Amino acid sequence: MDEHLGIFRQLHEELPDLDVEQVNKTGPNSVEFVLVSGQTGHKIKGSFTLEAQPPHRFTGLGFEPVAAK
């Protein structure tokens, strides 16, 4: 749980300065994306899935840090 909270805090702090670096469709209603902070260079990978039928609710939403290379 502490790791998830840390990721959320990092995302929140860098939110005004995040750019979309990459987006990949992983299924008919799901995508993965990479956000990068112009301020620190940190990268965060996110993913989400939407229900196929309206009102298209999120059925999955996740974030994880991307290890520096």
N, C-alpha and C positions, 0 to 999 in steps of 0.2 A: 504494500500500500504506500509506503514512503517513497518508493521509486516512482509510482504513478503521480504522486503529489509533486515530486521534484520536476518531472517532465512537464506537468501542467504549469507550474510556476515559471519554468524557463520559457515555455510557449507564451505565457501571458506577458512576461517582461519584454520579450522580443517582438510581440505581435505587431506593433506599428512599423517595424522595419523588416518584415518577412516578405520574401519574393518567392513565387512559385518557380522552382527549378525544373521540375519534371512531373508529368502526369501520364499514367498508364492505365488503360482500361483492363481490368482483371476478370471481368465477367459482364453479362448483359446489363446488370444494374449496379456494378461496383467499380471503384477506381482506387488506385494507390497514387500518392503524390509526395513530392519532396519539397519542403519549404526550407529556405536558407536565409539566415539573418545577414543583412548587409553590414550590420554593426559588428558582429562577432565572428561570422562565418559558420556558426553552429548550424547543423542541419537536423531536421526532424522529418521523419517519414510518417505519413498519415494514410488512413484508408477508411473508406465507408461503403456501405451497401444500402440501397434504397429498395423498399418494397415495390414490386412490379405494378401493383394496383394503387390508384389514387386513395388516399392523399399522399402516397409515396413517402411513408415514414422511414426514418433511419432504422435499420435492423442491425447495423454494426458500425461502430465508429471507434477508431483507435489511433494512437500516436506512440511513436517510439523514437529514441534518439538514433541518429546515424553516426556510427563510429568514424572518427577522423582517419583519413588515409595517410 
